[in-house]
C-alpha cells in the first residue's frame, strides 16, 4: 500500500537523515511497520520475518531489507532513492544484511539508532553482532516527535476514518435489542464498518450490563437486558490511519443513577476538550476531566488516562494523564475519553478524536451525537 507520493517519502527520509546528522548519529534502523510506512509510504506486514530499513547518514543511503514475497510490492511503492534487498525464507536475515552492508559495521564506536520499543532480544543480539562497537540510541524518539505533528493529508485520512466509523455505528444501532449478545453486536458492527468503507476491521469492543464496568473488557456471550449500558469502542481505517471512538447507550429507560453517571462522563468529556490550549501541558486536559468526576465523588471509578495520541497506530504519543508534561502544539491529534465504571452497575465512556489545527484551534473530528441515547428494548 502506498502512503503518499514519492516526493512525500523522500521528504520524510531527508528529515530523518537531517536529524541523524545534526545529532552525530552514524546509522539507524527502522523496523516497525508503522514507522516504515510513515517515512517511506510502504506498508508491509512481515509477521515473524525480518523487515528493516537501514539508514546510512554519512552516505545519505537508505536500504530496505524486506521479505522476498513482499519484494515486488516494495518496488512498486517505495521512493526510487531506497535500495531494496529481498530476503528469502531460506536465508538467515542478519547474514543477508551482513552480506549486503558488510560486517562488522563498526569496531570503533559510533551511534546507531534502533527502535527500542520494537526490537526484541533476538533481533537486538543480531544488531549487536552487526554493530559491535556501537552505542545504541532510540530512533523511535525522533520518529515519535515527527509523527505527533500531523500533516493536512494525514488529517484528511483521519476525517474520512471518523466519518466511516460513524456511518457504520448509525447503521448498526437498529440491530441492538434485548437478548442480543455482545459478540453478535461486535459482528454486526464489523460488517457495517466494511460496508461503510473501512479498509480493515479491528474487532470492536462491545460491553454491556455489568461488563461495561470493565474499561478493557472483551466481548462475550452476555445477552443484553433492559436497563443495560451498552458501550461500544471502535474505529475505521483509511490508508493506514485509524479513528478511535466510544459511545455508550442505554437499553430502555435506565435508572436515575445511570443517567447521572452518563451526564458526569459527558460533562467531563466536554470540559476536557474545552481545556485544550496550545502551549499548555496535556496534564491540564486530564485534570479538567478528573476534577469534575472527583468532585462528584466518583473519582475512584475513573481508573485510566483521559486520552492518547492516534494516527497510524491506535495508541500513539502523547499519553494524556495527570503527570504528562508534553506541551499541546498545532498538528497534534489525540483522543479525549473520560469514563466512569461502577462495578455491578456498568460503565460509561465517551471518546472523541480531537485535532489542534495549524492556527492552534481545537477541532473535534468526531460528530456522532453525545447526548444520552436510549434504545428500544426490542
Buried (B, 14 or more C-beta within 10 A) or exposed (E): EBBBEBEBBBBBBEEBBEBBEEEEBBBBBBBBBBBBBBBBBBBBEBEEBBBBBBBBBEEEBBBBBBBBBBBEBBBEBBBEBBEBBBBEEEBEBBEBBBEBBEBBBBEEEBBBBBBEEBBEEEBEEBBBBBBEEBEBBBBBBBBBEBBBBBEEBBBBBBBBBBBBBBBBBEBBBEBBBBEBBBBBBBBBBBBBBBEBBBBEBBEBBBBBBBBBBBBEBEBEEBEBEEBBBBBBBBBBBBBBBBBBBBBBBBBBEBEEEBBEBBBBBBBBBBBBBEBBBBEEBBBBBBBBBBBBBBEBEBBEBBEBBBBBBBBBBBEBBBBBBBEBEBEBEBBBBBBBBBBBBBEEBBBBBBBBBBBBBEEBEBBBBBEBEBEBBEBEBE
